[in-house]
């Protein structure tokens, strides 16, 4: 790829900006469910990261190769057995956690392979989601939850508080949390006003 | 991302092999030395002025230097990877200078067991030394020297050809920018070796084998070669692909209650075996299956493939096929893992194709799109642009023309 830096636009993925701000220069990064490789290309350009993506979808694998991003085709549901313990600085799972069948396993696998893990997910605790269910009596459809209930890849939706409880239950220490809405950071009542959560965490030592 | 001009993929057209003679002795991995030898090779496309656009395509068990195009006097003899290589094809000869070579020990015109040993004036036969993948890479490097290619933009191969690409990254890390390692394994399994041994036994126990010196007797161990080809062929196909193509179809519509051909699959195997045994040299079959058996770069590092690949500096594209049971996907993942351990640039694709090991030779849109995209990046990186008419460089040494075109059109 020629002149990556200016060519990589993170428009439409506000969580990528938060992730990029956390990744230290020259870090090694494993991006699980890396899609078309946009985040990796951005991390390589802006942070000098050495990155690899894992992706199951043929079209996305092709898009990564086209972008010149390292991609390993594979199924996350089968775990990360191809990756050694502690072999990456960061293991990232952006907006994929909620689509996983084996949610608990993948988070633990991320912490086995990475010194730190970063996940982003749509916050089901956002007021619009609560409103849709509580008063509309309908499953929410929004920017961060754009699917109809009968046609959604999402299997395990959770809230900011759910995830924090999950971490507490699994001896996971949260290092940083950013909750966003419409690309802006939400400081007040994040579980109510934020639609997209970004967590950085590690094993409790 | 895509190129502006869309070229309709087409054949490189009529091609002709050339011969390069090497006088300097070559010490082989097995301890023997071969005094002089010659190689048959073909090239497609043109070297650019910087000589940075050369791609070496390595052949597998039973293929040759005839990789793409056809021979003017034998238009049906189409190169074994013609669907991959040509103008506008995934490996685009409008941008790249592609080299195909018949390996040492081969039977398509390069020095091999059927060649005359200058010391005796008779065919080498059983005295031809066992050659390894490392030896082939050494020989290919000498060919590159003669052609004036300091560094390959890429070395590409499937199966045994992929092993050569892998070996290039270890033997000559600074002479290869990219390795395309397709349908590969980092070493054969016991089962793989077992299949090779069955094939070799079929050949060496044929009464016409004469200890490898059958040339003097005016015969070839045709029965052995036939069985070797049959067993090989079955392992290159998947169960599903065979069932889909042949099922239990009967040749004459009903069972014959005899041991001649009943089923279509039998007829097919016999046809393939006849065809193969008519053009392939039995000693070469022994040699090449042995080279496969011996390939194990990790062996010198206590089985640690990552340590074996530590010298590699190339970038890698590794591709496997889900239905390939001969070199199954987990074998490719071993290579990927070792490259990851070394933090090398590597992409890995697992193509969901039904055809088995032979899938690497077939036209699959996902597979070809991937190779095309990869080569587009290689082209950008090494400056392999479409050359204007008359632009570019000639190979340092042009070799010699070859009279009779020799080349197998089939490969695995």
Interface residues (C-beta under 8 A of the other chain):
Chain A: X1 X2 X28 X50 X52 X58 X61 X62 X64 X65 X66 X67 X68 X69 X70 X71 X72 X73 X74 X82 X83 X84 X87
Chain B: X1 X317 X333 X336 X337 X340 X341 X343 X345 X346 X347 X348 X349 X350 X352 X366 X369 X370 X373 X374 X376 X377 X380
